[in-house]
Amino acid sequence: MDLLTVDEKELLTRAVGLMEELLETLDVMRDKEAVADLRAALREVEAGEARPFEELARELGLAAEI
């Protein structure tokens, strides 16, 4: 006999996943260098200085691996 229904198990699994994501986010937020790098990267994207990942992969000859 199961203690939880299938729906309850699914909900619990999703809640655990969300908590793991939140913990990872908190870890990144504590890393001031990582936060600064992310902000710089976002500024580059907003300024149109970024390019699609697929384009970079092709340039590096990695397109077949993706």
C-alpha positions as a printed NumPy array, in Angstrom:
array([[  0.   ,   0.   ,   0.   ],
       [  1.374,   3.411,  -1.03 ],
       [  1.292,   6.331,   1.369],
       [  0.96 ,   8.865,  -1.462],
       [ -1.216,   8.961,  -4.547],
       [  0.325,   9.248,  -7.983],
       [ -0.677,  12.93 ,  -8.104],
       [  0.863,  13.59 ,  -4.691],
       [  4.106,  11.899,  -5.755],
       [  4.218,  14.034,  -8.9  ],
       [  3.594,  17.192,  -6.891],
       [  6.308,  16.249,  -4.406],
       [  8.77 ,  15.53 ,  -7.229],
       [  8.036,  18.914,  -8.816],
       [  8.407,  20.678,  -5.442],
       [ 11.795,  19.031,  -4.858],
       [ 12.929,  20.113,  -8.328],
       [ 11.856,  23.686,  -7.649],
       [ 13.688,  23.726,  -4.317],
       [ 16.856,  22.47 ,  -6.005],
       [ 16.585,  25.235,  -8.606],
       [ 16.103,  27.838,  -5.875],
       [ 19.169,  26.581,  -3.989],
       [ 21.246,  26.753,  -7.17 ],
       [ 20.009,  30.304,  -7.769],
       [ 20.979,  31.301,  -4.228],
       [ 24.443,  29.803,  -4.735],
       [ 24.939,  31.889,  -7.873],
       [ 23.601,  35.028,  -6.201],
       [ 26.196,  34.665,  -3.42 ],
       [ 28.998,  34.567,  -6.   ],
       [ 29.57 ,  38.267,  -6.674],
       [ 31.929,  37.563,  -9.58 ],
       [ 29.381,  35.291, -11.269],
       [ 26.643,  37.905, -10.81 ],
       [ 28.892,  40.585, -12.332],
       [ 29.676,  38.289, -15.276],
       [ 25.973,  37.575, -15.817],
       [ 25.144,  41.29 , -15.758],
       [ 27.921,  41.998, -18.273],
       [ 26.647,  39.213, -20.523],
       [ 23.094,  40.576, -20.368],
       [ 24.375,  44.045, -21.312],
       [ 26.165,  42.49 , -24.326],
       [ 22.962,  40.742, -25.409],
       [ 20.938,  43.951, -25.031],
       [ 23.572,  45.845, -27.047],
       [ 23.337,  43.272, -29.84 ],
       [ 26.892,  42.075, -29.25 ],
       [ 25.938,  38.422, -28.756],
       [ 25.322,  35.755, -31.367],
       [ 23.335,  32.547, -31.395],
       [ 24.974,  29.489, -29.842],
       [ 24.411,  27.472, -33.027],
       [ 26.442,  30.019, -35.011],
       [ 29.357,  29.774, -32.595],
       [ 29.182,  25.969, -32.606],
       [ 29.345,  25.931, -36.429],
       [ 32.308,  28.323, -36.377],
       [ 34.128,  26.052, -33.933],
       [ 33.266,  22.938, -35.918],
       [ 31.056,  21.585, -33.157],
       [ 27.731,  21.775, -34.966],
       [ 27.587,  18.009, -35.562],
       [ 27.991,  17.373, -31.839],
       [ 24.959,  19.433, -30.808]])
